[in-house]
Amino acid sequence: MNEDGTPKTVSPKQEKEPDFLKIDKHGDMLFMSNFMRQSKDPTHFHFFKVPMTQVENFVAVLQEMLEAPDNPSNKEMLDTHRVPPEAFAREAYQAIDETRIDWVQFEKLGVTKEMLERTNSLDRMLNWQKTPVLFPIRVEIGETVIRTDARLSLRETPEGKLNLYVHTSARNRNSTAPSWLPALPMKTNRTFFKPAMQAD
């Protein structure tokens, strides 16, 4: 907030995108209600949803419409893009019902329920979080096989379907992310990766 009590703002330009206020769909849904309640005069605050790629042009149009919000055509357009704070409020937090999980999605990636339970990952996923460890993923596309290490999470579509999300992670020697695969002792590594000697 500024010293006069007004919120700090940035110009609605694409290059300012990193400074935009971001609200995660699965994050803290109490933000909107708290923001409105703590503001001195919440009736002066309005939230609108606009395409990120057209934010500059869209904001200019919205500002012009807000100069005459009671104009029927302006009101219709503003109402279309307006986001009421109460739309973000949830009655109560609900964990995911395990019976909703489509285990076939996991099997296609080479991940089993046992692997999730053994790494305490299933509980995390049932609470809308990513798995705490990386899993070896194997995907077949035609005759091509793709292998990678990734964290997993569950997300709900607007239609209410529960889908498996794969969050790939580039692993390297400096990575501190834990993996489901056990780390081999250095002696074992040297033996396992020792190049074969060819006879003369």
VENPELIN-V105696 format. One record per residue. N is the residue number from 1. RES is the residue in one letter. PHI is phi as a letter, one per 40 degrees, with the letter a starting at -180 (none if undefined). OMEGA is omega in whole degrees, -180 to 180 (NA if undefined). D_FIRST is the distance of its C-alpha to the first C-alpha in Angstrom with 2 decimals. Layout:
# VENPELIN-V105696
N_RES_PHI_OMEGA_D_FIRST ; N_RES_PHI_OMEGA_D_FIRST
This chain:
# VENPELIN-V105696
1_M_none_176_0.00 ; 2_N_c_-179_3.77 ; 3_E_c_-179_6.62 ; 4_D_c_177_7.94 ; 5_G_g_179_5.83 ; 6_T_c_-179_5.70 ; 7_P_c_177_4.37 ; 8_K_c_-178_5.31 ; 9_T_b_173_9.01 ; 10_V_b_-180_12.36 ; 11_S_c_-177_15.76 ; 12_P_c_180_17.86 ; 13_K_b_-176_20.50 ; 14_Q_d_-178_22.53 ; 15_E_c_179_21.90 ; 16_K_c_-175_18.13 ; 17_E_d_178_19.01 ; 18_P_c_-178_18.14 ; 19_D_c_-179_14.42 ; 20_F_c_174_14.52 ; 21_L_c_-178_13.17 ; 22_K_b_-180_16.52 ; 23_I_b_-179_17.89 ; 24_D_c_180_21.27 ; 25_K_d_-178_23.96 ; 26_H_b_180_25.25 ; 27_G_c_-177_22.04 ; 28_D_c_-178_20.01 ; 29_M_c_179_20.80 ; 30_L_c_-176_18.92 ; 31_F_d_-175_15.49 ; 32_M_d_-177_15.83 ; 33_S_c_178_17.20 ; 34_N_c_-179_14.70 ; 35_F_c_-178_11.73 ; 36_M_c_-178_13.73 ; 37_R_c_-177_14.91 ; 38_Q_c_178_11.76 ; 39_S_c_-179_10.34 ; 40_K_c_-178_11.84 ; 41_D_b_-173_13.79 ; 42_P_c_-179_14.24 ; 43_T_c_179_17.17 ; 44_H_c_-178_15.14 ; 45_F_b_176_13.93 ; 46_H_b_180_16.59 ; 47_F_b_-179_17.20 ; 48_F_b_179_20.07 ; 49_K_b_-179_22.11 ; 50_V_b_178_23.53 ; 51_P_c_-178_25.82 ; 52_M_c_-177_24.23 ; 53_T_c_-178_27.20 ; 54_Q_b_-171_26.77 ; 55_V_c_-177_23.03 ; 56_E_c_-180_23.29 ; 57_N_c_-177_26.19 ; 58_F_c_-179_24.96 ; 59_V_c_178_21.61 ; 60_A_c_179_23.62 ; 61_V_c_180_25.94 ; 62_L_c_180_23.31 ; 63_Q_c_179_21.73 ; 64_E_c_180_25.27 ; 65_M_c_-179_26.04 ; 66_L_c_175_23.04 ; 67_E_c_177_24.55 ; 68_A_b_-174_27.46 ; 69_P_c_-179_26.37 ; 70_D_c_175_29.50 ; 71_N_c_-175_31.85 ; 72_P_d_-178_33.76 ; 73_S_c_178_33.49 ; 74_N_c_-179_29.77 ; 75_K_c_-180_29.18 ; 76_E_c_180_31.24 ; 77_M_c_179_29.39 ; 78_L_c_180_25.91 ; 79_D_c_180_27.14 ; 80_T_c_-176_28.54 ; 81_H_b_-179_25.27 ; 82_R_c_178_22.98 ; 83_V_b_179_21.69 ; 84_P_c_-179_21.52 ; 85_P_d_-178_19.22 ; 86_E_c_179_22.37 ; 87_A_c_-179_24.06 ; 88_F_c_-177_22.14 ; 89_A_c_176_23.20 ; 90_R_b_180_26.31 ; 91_E_c_179_28.82 ; 92_A_a_178_29.51 ; 93_Y_c_179_29.40 ; 94_Q_b_175_32.73 ; 95_A_c_-179_34.29 ; 96_I_c_175_36.60 ; 97_D_c_-176_40.18 ; 98_E_d_-179_42.36 ; 99_T_c_179_45.04 ; 100_R_c_-175_42.84 ; 101_I_c_175_42.96 ; 102_D_c_-175_45.28 ; 103_W_c_177_46.92 ; 104_V_c_178_48.74 ; 105_Q_c_179_45.54 ; 106_F_c_-178_45.48 ; 107_E_c_179_49.20 ; 108_K_c_180_48.93 ; 109_L_c_-180_46.71 ; 110_G_g_-179_49.01 ; 111_V_b_-179_46.77 ; 112_T_b_177_48.26 ; 113_K_c_179_47.00 ; 114_E_c_179_48.72 ; 115_M_c_-180_46.71 ; 116_L_c_-179_43.44 ; 117_E_c_-177_44.66 ; 118_R_c_-179_46.05 ; 119_T_b_-178_42.70 ; 120_N_f_-179_40.62 ; 121_S_c_-176_39.02 ; 122_L_c_179_40.04 ; 123_D_c_179_37.92 ; 124_R_c_-177_34.83 ; 125_M_c_179_35.64 ; 126_L_c_177_36.28 ; 127_N_b_173_32.71 ; 128_W_g_-179_31.25 ; 129_Q_b_175_30.90 ; 130_K_c_176_32.61 ; 131_T_c_-178_35.76 ; 132_P_c_-179_35.38 ; 133_V_b_176_38.24 ; 134_L_c_177_39.52 ; 135_F_b_176_42.52 ; 136_P_c_-177_45.26 ; 137_I_b_178_45.11 ; 138_R_b_-178_48.18 ; 139_V_b_178_48.16 ; 140_E_b_176_51.27 ; 141_I_b_-174_51.06 ; 142_G_g_178_54.64 ; 143_E_c_-179_56.42 ; 144_T_c_178_53.25 ; 145_V_b_180_51.76 ; 146_I_b_178_48.14 ; 147_R_b_178_47.18 ; 148_T_a_175_43.78 ; 149_D_b_-175_41.72 ; 150_A_a_168_38.75 ; 151_R_c_-177_36.56 ; 152_L_b_175_36.90 ; 153_S_a_178_34.80 ; 154_L_b_179_35.33 ; 155_R_b_-179_33.38 ; 156_E_b_178_34.07 ; 157_T_c_177_34.74 ; 158_P_d_180_33.77 ; 159_E_c_178_37.42 ; 160_G_g_180_37.12 ; 161_K_c_-180_39.15 ; 162_L_c_-178_38.39 ; 163_N_b_176_38.58 ; 164_L_c_179_38.78 ; 165_Y_b_180_36.31 ; 166_V_b_-180_37.30 ; 167_H_b_-177_34.76 ; 168_T_c_-179_36.86 ; 169_S_a_178_36.29 ; 170_A_c_-179_38.06 ; 171_R_c_175_39.87 ; 172_N_a_-175_41.14 ; 173_R_c_-178_42.54 ; 174_N_c_-178_39.16 ; 175_S_c_178_37.61 ; 176_T_b_-179_36.67 ; 177_A_c_178_36.42 ; 178_P_c_-179_39.16 ; 179_S_b_177_41.81 ; 180_W_c_180_44.16 ; 181_L_c_-180_47.02 ; 182_P_c_178_48.41 ; 183_A_c_-180_48.34 ; 184_L_c_176_51.87 ; 185_P_c_-178_53.23 ; 186_M_d_180_53.66 ; 187_K_c_179_57.43 ; 188_T_c_180_57.31 ; 189_N_c_-179_55.09 ; 190_R_c_-180_57.55 ; 191_T_c_-176_60.46 ; 192_F_c_-175_58.86 ; 193_F_b_179_57.73 ; 194_K_c_-177_60.78 ; 195_P_c_-179_62.29 ; 196_A_c_179_65.79 ; 197_M_c_179_68.60 ; 198_Q_c_179_71.11 ; 199_A_c_179_74.78 ; 200_D_c_NA_76.47
